[in-house]
Amino acid sequence: MSRISSFILGAVIGGAVGATAAILLAPSSGENLRSTIVSRAEQIRADITHAAAERRAELERQLAALREPKTSA
């Protein structure tokens, strides 16, 4: 895994942990807390899906470039 993707993964995980801690430590009712956790989890899931799709597209472009026949000049 490259340094950039490791950094991005660490940032996503750190953000999720920080958001969870902030939600759990903030004063609010149980119902509000549950709905906030659900919406935040859905947002994190969407962010991860988006990041994975971008990474997959990047890797597919790299693979296509590697598969192109080399021409001698």
N, C-alpha and C positions, 0 to 999 in steps of 0.2 A: 504494500500500500504506500502510495507516495505521501510526502509530508503534507501536501495541500489537502488531500482527502482525509488524512489522519486529523489534521487541524479542524476541518469542517465537521467530521464526525464528533470530535471532542467538543466543539462549540454547540452542536445540536444536543448532545447528551447533557452538557453543562447547563444549557438553557432550559432543558426539560426538568432537570433536578432543581434549578433555581426557581423556576415557575411553580413547581410543585411545593417547594418549601414556602414560597411567598403565599400561595393559596392556603396552605394548611395553617400558617401562622397568622393570617389576617382574620380579624373578627368578622364573622358573618354567620347567618343561620345555616343549618344543615342542608336545607333544600337548595339555597343559593350556592353553597359550597359544592354540592354534588353536580349541579348544572354547570358551574364554572369548570370543574374538573373534566366533565364530559366534553364540553366545548373545546377546552384546551387540548385534550387528548386527540380530538378529531383534527384540530389544527396541526398538531405535531405529526400526526399520521399523514396528513396531506403534504406537509413540508418534506417529510422523509420520502414519500412517494415521488414528489417532484424532483428532489435531489437525486434519487436513484435513477429516474428516467433521464435526467441530464447526464449523469455519469455513464449510463448505458449507451446513450447516443454518442458520447465522446469516445468510448471504447470501440464502438462499432465503426466510427470514422477512422480511428487508428488502425483497426483491423483491416478495413478496406484499403487504406493506404499501404499497409504491409503486403497485401495480396496483389497489388498492382504489379504488373511485370516491369522489371527494371530495364531501361533502355540505355545502351552504351553510347556515349557521345564521342 
